[in-house]
């Protein structure tokens, strides 16, 4: 009952004060209207009123026009509708009534009345004095605070003490309440922070830094209003949200607990967080970044997480403690240790450009197999292995070193730290990896695969092989003698002169000289013959091959084109001791002459191409050391490593062989006498020139 009486008294005093203020204002308006009647007699004129549904603005304008008044009406009065019925009242009384009835105000400018809605002037409250006293003599501080703003309290304390107090912007208007008397300065500030749910840290340069210990967050969804405290923050934890949609933040963390980072920034980003294990032991992190994605921030702090207890890694080598990590599914973040099932993730990662299985060199490259498997050779024979005589054995790429010879899948080139803690399987049919493990590590493995999954360049290699053989042969001379039997005259005069004349025709020629004086040569015997030879031959043989090879970067391209011939090897065996029997076996072995080309390309990052080139060109020369011996082979081989630009042309080879033969035979002494020597000698001149060139043009087509 007592409280009710006090409340009624307070209301009475409030309304009494308001009524008193309003009465004073009305009386002031009356006095000003009385003074204005001297110059404006229309205010004292009487009028009769009977109106309905008329706006107050139109009513005042009608009065001003009828009674000669200067009235300015505020547009706000157009919304007020009046219904009045007055008889024989003055204009002054009507104006005072309207002011009181509709809470209006009148501004006087000479004889101009400006009527508008009344706006009360707010009462200026006196700023509360901050009760703080600092003793310079002993450095003690006294405070008597009751919901005083933090910024004003700190400003007063800094002015009194000369010490610097810093605070974060979000606690600027926080109310402070405490009463302490003559307490040492540091202890006083410590108790001030403790009593008002703040954190105090003193920096090395002597600044007192205050921060909020807890931040309450409200959840008004579905009509509920719940709050829960955020994690503790400290002076070594600064962050700023730059973009809530892209989840970009600015952070400056110095040995800050990871749990504080996740919960505090997660609240501002409105993240859905599920913790499978408490994060108090997740460790601490030190990160400074001006614009970083929240997911990347989590990756970095968990990779470099340090246990707060002993400063060691949160993943000790003895395995006593499981390492903390996170996984993201949709918009939900899962936090816990790596061995927890909720943090596991299984994903199928498909290669888009490369093969999950490392491609080897084409099968059978460097080996010609024609005619090999149809014959059985005696292993004891020196010719049993055709590769002993096969020149292309020099060009077997399988014998060349290859750094990837022992690699079977692309997984083997992935660093071990990327694969650590993951179970990786290869699905060759889908050209994919099946990866199982902690979500963060699976994502890191996936990002690495996407990093190396680039299109492998395809190189078109155009090869032009040009072989030119030039030869010139000259044979001249006369030979004669006696054969076993008479010969007939035969031969040709054009284009080559090669004629054999028999004894009968020679005698006819000799007979034509008879009768010239005392010259009588006689006749030759019936078996006599005469050979006359005069021949000159020249020729040019040009062979041009233009094979084209296509391969992917880092893999060999091989081309072989040739001819196979066979030689016989006869072996004899004897059976029996008293009457030996002979068994003869003849085997045929193949031998090749071919053009072999092998190129291994490497494309560098700047588009240049490195080619490892080997070329072998062999041909049968038609010579044998014996009738049953293998045919002779002439071989030419190129081997080079060159570096060139895309679509440049490199020239290899230029092997040139020159053979000259200048021989002759004749009768001693007579074969050296000019002119006469042509009748008593034979001459042969031969000149042969061979040239082989190989031109290679690589083109990156993909």
C-alpha positions, 0 to 999 in steps of 0.5 A: 500500500505504501508503494502504491501511494508513493507511485501516485504521488510521483505521477501527481508531481509529474503531471502537476509540473507538466500542467504548470509548464503548459499553463505558463506557455498559454498565459505567455501567448495570451499576453502577446495576443493582447499586445498585438490587438493594438496594431491588429484590431481584427483579433478583438472582432467577434464571430459566430462559427458553425462548421463540421469536417473542416481541416484546421488549416482551412479554418485558420486561413478563413479567419485570417481572410475575414478579419484581416489577420496575417496567419501562416499555417504549418502543413502539419495542420492539414491532418487535423479535422475540427467540428465546432459551434461557437457564438459571439466569441472573439478571434483571440479566444478562438486562437487560444482555444485551438492552441490549448485543444490541439497542442499548438504553438504560435510564433510572432514575427511583427504582426505575422502569426505562424501557427504550428504543432507544439514541440516541447524543448527537451530538458538538458540534464546535467552530466554526472560527475565521475567520482575518482580520486588519485593520490600522487603521493602514494599512487593510490586510486579511489573510485565510486562508480554507479553505471558510469560509462567506461570511456568517461571513467577511463578519461577521468582516470587518465587525466588524474593519474597520467597513465594510459588506459586502452580499450576495445571499441565494443566496450566503449559504452559499457557501464562500470560499477565499483567502490574502492577506497585508496587502493594501489593503482594496479590493484584498483584497475585489476579489481575494476576489470574483475568486477565488471567482467573485463580482461586486463593486460599490461603491455610491455610499454606500460599501457593498460589494455582492457577487453571484454571477457564475454560477449553475449549473443542473442537468438531471436529465431522462432520467437525465442530469446536465448543467449549464451556466452562466447569464448574468452578473448584477450589482448593477443586476439584481434580480428575483424570480419571483412565479408560475411558472405565470402567469410573473409576476415582480418586476424592478428593472433599471438599464441591465441587458443584455437578454441577462442578463435573458432567460437568467437569468429564463428559467432560473428560469421553465424556458422553452424559448428559441431564439436565431436571433442572439446577444443580446449586441448586443440592448442594455440596458434599465431597468425597475422593476415589482412584478408584470409578465407576462414577455411584457409585460416582453419587449415593453417592454424590446425597445421601449425597448432601447438599444445598450450601446456608444453609448447609442443605440437598437438600431434606428438610422435608417440601417438598419445594424443590425437591431432585436432582437425575439422571437416566441412559438409555443406555449411556445417563445420565439424571439429574434433580429433582425426580418429573420430568417425564424424571427422572422417571423409570418403571422396572419389577424386576423378582425374580430368586431364591426366591418367591415374595410371602412369603411361609407359612407353609403347609396348614392343618399341625398339624391336622388329619381330618380323621372321623371328619366331618361325625358326628354331636356332641352335643355341650353340651357334654363333648366329643363334641370337639374331641380335648379335648381328642386328644393327637395331639392337643399338636403338633398343629404348628399353635399355635407356634409363628412365626415371619413371621406369619403376612408377606405376601410378601418379600416386607415387609422385605425390609427396608423402606429407600430402598422403599422410594419414590417408587411405588411397585406392586407385580405380583405373576404370573411372580414372579416379582416386578413392580417398578416405581419411580426416576431412581436412587432409582429404581436401588438401589431397584433392587440392593437390590433385587439382593442382597437378591435373593439367593437360599433358602436351601432345607433340607432333614430330615431323621427320624428313630423311633425305639420302642422296647417292651420286656415282660416276664410272668410266671404263676404257681399253683394248684387250686381245688374245687367244681363246679356247675356241673361235668367237663371233663378233658381237657387242654394242657401240651406243650408248656404251662401247663394248665390242668383241671382234672374232678372228675372221673379222680381224683378218678382214681388217688386216686384209684391207691393209695389204697392198699398201707397198711392202706392208704385209701383216698376215693373218691371226689364228682362228681362236684370236679375239679383240675386245674394245671397251669405252663406257661412261656412266653417271647417276643420282639416286635420291630417297626421301622419307617423311614419317610423322610421329605423335606422342605425349610429353615425356613418352617415346615415339618409335618408328621402324621400317626395314627389310628382312633377309635370311642366311643359312647355317648348316650343321653336321652330326655323326652317329655310330662308331663302326659305320658312322652316319652323317646327319645334316641340318640347315637352319635359316636365320633372319637379319634386318636392314632398316630405318629406325627412329626414336624420339623422346620429347620434353616440353618446358614451361616456357614452351621450348621443347627438348628432344632426345633423338636416336636415328639408325639407317642401315642397308644391305651392301650386296657383299658377303664374305662367303656364299653362305655368310650373312649379307653385309650391312652398311649402317649410319646412326645419329644420337643427339639431345637438342633444345628448340622452340615450337615448330623450329627445324633441327638438322641432324646428320650430314654424313657424307661418304666419298669413294674413288677408284682409279685403276688400270692394267696394260703391257709394260712400257707400252701402257705408258706411251701416249696414244699407243697406251690406249691399244695396250691397256685398260682403265677404270675410274669410279667416284661414288658420293653418299649423303644422309640428312635428317630434319626434325620439326616438333609442333605442340598441338595440345 
